[in-house]
Amino acid sequence: MKINYNKAAFYTSCGLAKQLPPSDRAEAAFSGRSNVGKSSLINKLLMRKSLARVSGVPGKTITVNFYKVDEVYFVDLPGYGYAKAARDEQRRWSALVDGYFAQNRRISTVVQLIDMRHPPSKDDMTMLDFLRQSGIPFVIVLTKADKLKKTERERRRGELDAELSEYADIRRIEVSSVSGEGIDELKQLLEEAMG
């Protein structure tokens, strides 16, 4: 399916699972820990500066945000693992995200973001395990690749091979929301997944 990324608009924001809109089209969900760059990546994919709200403060996206992109939805899930979030907020986040995945939605793929500079967190690994066990197709997108020097990047690639050895069969794409690296490759993957 060819996606016209210029035809993109904010659709709705949901703070509770019961508010989620009907799943009447293919969806690509963007998942990852707080401050990993989900909103920045969505903006880069859609060639917009601020369609998805970006914040330097972790834990800012506390809703599931839907964007209509041509004939599909891009779904920005709230970031997980923000330690300073109040316990009630963490429970609400969990119920919201669990509610999203528990509904019989047309999820074509999950774009699972991991900061390339650091080993995957315990929460990252839990999410990867969940996606695999649930049989939900996913891709691993390594963000903030531009912040690593060439030698550091080579070293991290080797470390990631070990850290993500259980997911050696899953495609990994290195991206930068600043330079645009990996964006075309990710667009192609999304189009294949949603076709």
C-alpha positions as CSV (number, residue, x, y, z in Angstrom):
1,M,0.0,0.0,0.0
2,K,1.4,3.4,-1.0
3,I,0.8,5.9,1.9
4,N,0.5,9.6,1.1
5,Y,2.3,11.0,4.2
6,N,1.3,14.5,3.2
7,K,-2.4,13.5,4.0
8,A,-1.9,13.5,7.7
9,A,-4.0,15.0,10.5
10,F,-4.4,14.6,14.3
11,Y,-7.5,12.5,14.8
12,T,-8.1,12.0,18.5
13,S,-6.6,11.6,21.9
14,C,-7.7,9.0,24.4
15,G,-7.0,8.9,28.2
16,L,-9.1,5.7,28.8
17,A,-9.3,2.4,26.9
18,K,-13.1,2.8,26.5
19,Q,-12.5,6.1,24.6
20,L,-10.5,4.4,21.8
21,P,-12.1,4.9,18.4
22,P,-13.3,1.8,16.4
23,S,-10.5,0.1,14.5
24,D,-11.8,0.6,11.0
25,R,-8.5,0.7,9.2
26,A,-4.9,-0.6,9.4
27,E,-2.9,0.8,12.4
28,A,0.8,1.2,13.0
29,A,1.5,1.6,16.8
30,F,4.6,3.4,18.0
31,S,5.8,2.1,21.4
32,G,8.8,2.8,23.6
33,R,10.0,4.2,26.9
34,S,9.4,7.8,27.9
35,N,11.5,10.3,26.0
36,V,12.8,7.7,23.4
37,G,11.5,9.9,20.5
38,K,8.2,8.5,19.4
39,S,6.5,11.9,18.8
40,S,9.7,13.2,17.0
41,L,9.8,10.1,14.8
42,I,6.1,10.5,13.9
43,N,6.7,14.1,13.0
44,K,9.7,13.2,10.8
45,L,7.7,10.5,9.0
46,L,4.8,12.9,8.4
47,M,7.2,15.8,7.4
48,R,5.7,18.0,10.0
49,K,7.4,20.0,12.8
50,S,4.8,19.6,15.5
51,L,1.8,17.5,14.5
52,A,2.7,15.1,17.3
53,R,3.5,17.1,20.5
54,V,7.1,16.7,21.5
55,S,8.4,17.4,25.0
56,G,11.8,17.3,26.6
57,V,10.0,16.1,29.8
58,P,9.7,12.3,30.0
59,G,6.2,10.9,30.6
60,K,4.5,13.8,28.8
61,T,2.4,11.7,26.4
62,I,-0.1,10.1,28.8
63,T,-2.8,9.5,26.2
64,V,-3.1,7.2,23.1
65,N,-2.9,9.7,20.2
66,F,-4.3,8.7,16.8
67,Y,-3.2,10.3,13.6
68,K,-5.1,9.8,10.3
69,V,-2.4,9.2,7.7
70,D,-4.0,8.8,4.3
71,E,-6.1,5.6,4.7
72,V,-4.4,4.3,7.9
73,Y,-3.9,5.3,11.6
74,F,-0.5,6.0,13.2
75,V,-1.0,5.4,16.9
76,D,1.3,7.2,19.4
77,L,1.3,5.1,22.6
78,P,2.3,6.7,25.9
79,G,5.9,6.0,26.9
80,Y,6.5,3.5,29.6
81,G,9.1,3.3,32.4
82,Y,9.0,6.8,33.7
83,A,10.0,6.2,37.3
84,K,8.8,9.6,38.6
85,A,5.2,9.1,37.4
86,A,2.8,8.6,40.4
87,R,1.7,5.0,41.0
88,D,-1.9,5.9,40.0
89,E,-0.6,7.4,36.7
90,Q,1.4,4.2,36.1
91,R,-1.7,2.1,36.7
92,R,-3.7,4.2,34.4
93,W,-1.0,4.0,31.7
94,S,-0.9,0.2,32.1
95,A,-4.7,-0.1,31.8
96,L,-4.8,2.2,28.8
97,V,-2.0,0.4,26.8
98,D,-3.3,-3.1,27.9
99,G,-6.8,-1.9,26.8
100,Y,-5.4,-0.9,23.4
101,F,-3.7,-4.2,22.7
102,A,-6.6,-6.2,24.3
103,Q,-9.1,-4.8,21.8
104,N,-9.5,-6.7,18.5
105,R,-7.7,-3.9,16.6
106,R,-6.3,-4.0,13.1
107,I,-2.6,-3.6,14.2
108,S,-0.5,-4.1,11.1
109,T,2.8,-3.5,12.9
110,V,4.3,-2.1,16.1
111,V,7.2,0.2,15.7
112,Q,9.1,-0.6,18.9
113,L,11.6,2.2,19.7
114,I,14.8,1.7,21.6
115,D,17.4,4.4,22.3
116,M,20.5,3.1,20.4
117,R,22.9,4.7,22.9
118,H,21.8,2.4,25.8
119,P,21.1,-1.2,26.4
120,P,17.4,-2.1,26.2
121,S,15.7,-1.5,29.5
122,K,13.8,-4.2,31.5
123,D,10.6,-2.5,30.2
124,D,11.8,-2.7,26.6
125,M,12.5,-6.4,27.0
126,T,9.0,-6.9,28.6
127,M,7.4,-5.2,25.7
128,L,9.4,-7.2,23.1
129,D,8.4,-10.4,24.9
130,F,4.7,-9.3,25.0
131,L,4.7,-8.5,21.2
132,R,6.3,-11.8,20.3
133,Q,4.0,-13.9,22.6
134,S,0.9,-12.0,21.3
135,G,1.9,-12.7,17.7
136,I,1.8,-9.0,16.9
137,P,4.2,-8.1,14.0
138,F,6.9,-5.6,15.0
139,V,10.1,-3.9,14.0
140,I,12.8,-2.6,16.3
141,V,13.7,1.1,15.5
142,L,16.9,2.3,17.1
143,T,16.5,6.0,17.8
144,K,19.1,8.8,18.4
145,A,21.6,7.1,16.1
146,D,22.9,10.5,15.0
147,K,24.1,11.1,18.6
148,L,26.8,8.3,18.3
149,K,30.2,8.7,16.7
150,K,31.0,6.1,14.1
151,T,33.1,4.0,16.4
152,E,30.6,4.2,19.2
153,R,27.9,3.1,16.8
154,E,29.8,0.1,15.6
155,R,30.4,-0.9,19.2
156,R,26.7,-0.5,20.1
157,R,25.7,-2.6,17.0
158,G,27.8,-5.5,18.4
159,E,26.4,-5.0,21.9
160,L,22.8,-4.9,20.5
161,D,23.4,-8.2,18.7
162,A,24.0,-9.7,22.1
163,E,21.4,-7.7,24.0
164,L,18.7,-8.5,21.5
165,S,19.9,-12.0,20.6
166,E,16.4,-13.5,21.2
167,Y,15.1,-11.1,18.5
168,A,17.9,-11.7,15.9
169,D,15.1,-12.5,13.4
170,I,13.4,-9.1,13.8
171,R,14.4,-6.3,11.5
172,R,16.2,-3.4,13.1
173,I,16.4,0.1,11.6
174,E,18.7,2.8,12.8
175,V,16.9,6.2,12.6
176,S,17.5,9.9,13.3
177,S,14.6,12.3,13.6
178,V,17.2,15.1,13.1
179,S,19.1,13.9,10.0
180,G,16.3,11.8,8.5
181,E,18.5,8.7,8.4
182,G,16.5,5.4,8.2
183,I,13.2,7.3,7.6
184,D,12.8,6.1,4.0
185,E,13.5,2.5,5.0
186,L,10.9,2.7,7.8
187,K,8.3,4.2,5.4
188,Q,8.9,1.3,3.0
189,L,8.5,-1.2,5.8
190,L,5.3,0.5,7.0
191,E,3.8,0.4,3.5
192,E,4.6,-3.3,3.2
193,A,3.2,-4.1,6.6
194,M,0.0,-2.2,6.0
195,G,-0.6,-3.3,2.4
